[in-house]
Amino acid sequence: MPLFSLTIVCLVTAVLHRLMDGPMPLWAVCCYALERLLPETLTLWLAVLARVLLILVLMAGGSVWWRRMWQTHHFVMKLQAAAVSIRPARLDVLCAQLSLSPPVVALATPVPLAFCYGLLRPRICLSAGLIDALNDKELKAVLLHENYHCRHYDPLRTLLAETLAAMLFFLPAVAEWRDMFLTSIELTADRQAIHQVGRPPLAGAMYKLLTHPQAIRLSPAMSGVCGFSATQSRLGQLLDDAPTLPHFSPRTLVISSLALTLGCILLQLSLS
């Protein structure tokens, strides 16, 4: 971890040096010396390589962003078409008791579903199958979990994390950070529900959702109680308050540090 952090500092320092034209830092001095030692032809090709990699990074991030946006748009259109015109009275009563501010959409499908969708105007979506399968306390736990996602714009934050991980695909530590970030979101949303209704209702709701034969995975633009990536950590938190959290592995930190070091050199050469 210290090596990875040091390389990030070096990269930022080199960029700031180029932007501000201030005193040359040690990292820039090393790159400057390397530039003088390398043959001119090799330096030129390295500069071209740096520009190509920068274009690939931007293209990777842009493609993920637009693909997710397109998927979300079509998904929302389908939700609006499948939404029931009159919500179950039981759902309205529970929403009033919890004083939920975001709109709650009910779907006319027997498949148990619960998720938060929408980037700038997040909403809670529940299926008729879920409403029928859960008792009042379990349904409250699900609503509180999803309400946390809505209040913190978690679909948008999730999309940004996915886009960043796609842009920095050459840094495996970023992918691990994304997993840690997404897991922390789910754990915090669970704690919000546990604080208000207790563990048993949330555990019962998760069991009924995860064991259903028609349970589906949701796209990163939607965040929900039936997310599968953080299931192990969430179950650990429900059982003994000690969730198993993803963490940075030494191997990926070393690889990412080396990749960042190479990136610093290429960036310095490309800006020369």
N, C-alpha and C positions, 0 to 999 in steps of 0.2 A: 504493500500500500504506500509506504513512503516514496519508493521509486516511481510509482505511477503518479503520485502527487507532484513530485519534483519535475517530471517531464511535462506535466500540464503547465506548471509555473514557467518552465523554460519556453514553451511554445507561446504563451501569452506575452512573456517578456520580449521575445523576438518580434512579435507582431506589433506591440506597442512601440518598440524601438523604430520600426519602419514607419509607423503612422506619425509619431511625434518627433522623430529625428533627434532624439535626445542622446545622452552619453551611451556609448556602445556597451551593452552588458556582456558578461563573460560568455553566455551562450552564443551571442552574435559574433563575438571574437572568434570562437571555435569554428563556427560556420564560415566566417570570412577566411580563416586560415585554410580550411578544407577546400574552399572555392579556389584559392590560389594554388593549391597543391594538385588539384585534379586537372586533367587535360581539358582544353577549351571545348572540344567536341563533346566529351562526356558531360561537362557542365551544362552545355546546351540541351542535350538529350534529357538530362535530369530535370531541367526547367520545363521542358515540354511535358515530361511525365507528370510533374507536379500539377500543371494546368489540366491535363487530362483527368487526373484523379479528382481534382476539384470539381470538374464538370460531372463526373460520375457520382460524386457525393450529392451534389445538388439535384441530379436527375433521380437518384434513389429516393431522396427525401420527398421530392415533388411527386414521384409516381405513387408512393405510399399514401401521401396526403390526398391526392385526387382520387385514388382508388377507394379509399375509405369514405371520402365525401360522397362519391357516386353510390357506393353500397348503402350508405346511411340514407341518402335521399330516396332511393328505391324502397328501402325497408320502411321508411316513414310513410311513403305513399301506400304501401301494402297495409300498414297498420291502420291508417285512416280508413281504408276501404273495408277492413275487417272489424273495426271497432263497433261495438254495440251502441245503438242510439240511446238506450236507457240502461244506465248502470244498475247493478244489483243494489237494492236498498241497504242490505247489510254492509256493503262496501262504503256507501255514503255515510252511514252511521259511524263506522270506525274511523274514516278520514276526519269527520267532524270532531270525534273524541280526541284525536291526535293533533288536531289543528294543523293539518298538512296544507302548505301553501302551493306546491306545484300541482298541476292538473294530473289526475289519475285516469288512464285510459284502460278500458276493459275490452278484452278480445273474446270473440265467440268461438273458442276452440277448447276441446277437452284436454289438450296437452298442458300440463302445469308449467307456466312461465311467469317469471318475475324479473324485470330488469328496468334500468333507467336508460333512456335514449334521448338524443337531441344534444347538439353541441352548445348553442347559445341560449336555447330555451328548453332545458332538460325537463323531461316528464317521466312519470312512473307508469309502467305498463304491467298489468296483471291479466292473466287469462281466466276464463270462466272455470276451466278445469282446476286451476290452483285455488280459486275462491271456494269452490265446492269441497276440495280436498282438505283444507286447513280449518282448524277451529279459530275462534276469535283471537285468542292470544297469539297463536302462530301467525295469523294474518297480520296482526299488529307488529310482530317482530319483523316480518318481511317489509311492511310499509315503512317502518322506521329505518331499516337498512337502506332501502332505496331512497328514502328522503334524504339521508346523509349524502348519497351520491348526487342527488339533484342540487342540494344546497352548496356543494363544493365543486360543481361543474366537472364531475369526474369523467363523463364521456369525453369532454374536450381535453382534459388533462391526460387521459389515457391515449388519445389520438396523438397528442404532442409527444408523449414518451415513445410511442411506436414509431413516429416519424424520425425522431432523433436517433433511435436505435438503427433505423434503416439508413440514415445518412452516414452514421459512423459505423458502418458494417465491418470495417477493418479493425475495430476495437472491441474484442469480446467482452471486456469489462463493462461496456455500455449496455450490452444485452443483459448482463447480470444485474446491472443497476435498474434496468427497466423492470425485470422480474421482481426485484426487491420493492420497487416503488408500487407496482400494481398489487403486490401482496399486502403491503402496508395499508393501501386504500381499503381493501376488503376487510382486513383485521380491524381497522378503525371503525368502519361502518358496522361491523358485528358488535364491537364494544358499545356503540351508541344504542343498538337494539337491546343488548344485554343489560345495560344500565337502567333501562326503562321497563322492560318486561321480564328480565331474567334469562337464564340459559336454556331451560327446558323448552320454551316455545320456539326459540330460534333453532335449537337442535332438531326438534320435531319437524319444523318447516324444511330445513336443509335435507333431512333424511327423505322426506316425501318428494322433494324436488330431484335430488341426485339419484334416487333409485328408480325413478320412473323410466320405463323402457323407451319412451319417446323423448327423453331429455335431449336438448340440443345445445351446441356451443354457440355463443354469441360473438359478434364481431367486436373489435376493439373500440368502435364508436359507441358501444353500449356496455354498460357496466351493471352487473346484477348479482343477486344472491345465488344464482345457479352457475356462477363462473367456476371453471374447473382448475385453472392454473394454480390457485392458492388453496385448494381444498384441504391438503394435508395440514397446512399451517392453521387454517381456520378450525379444523377439527381439534387440533392440539390446544388451541385457545379455549374451545368449548369444554374440553375434557379436564384440563388441569392448569389453565392460564399460562401455559408455557409453550407457545407455538414454535414450530420449527421454521425458522426464517431462512430464506435464501441468503447467501453471503458471497463475497468476492473470493474466488479461489486463487491461490498463489500462481498457478499456471497462467490463468487469463490475465492477471495483473502484470506478470513478466512480459507476456506477448504484447499486451497493450502498451506497456512502457517502451518496448522496442519499436513498435509501430509509431508511437508518438515521437520518439527520437528521430526516426527516419522522416516522419512528417515535418519536424522542425527543420531538418537539413534541406528537404525539398522545397519547403516554403521559403527559406532564406535564399536558396539558389534561384527560385522562380522570381523573387522580388529584386534580385540584384540587377 
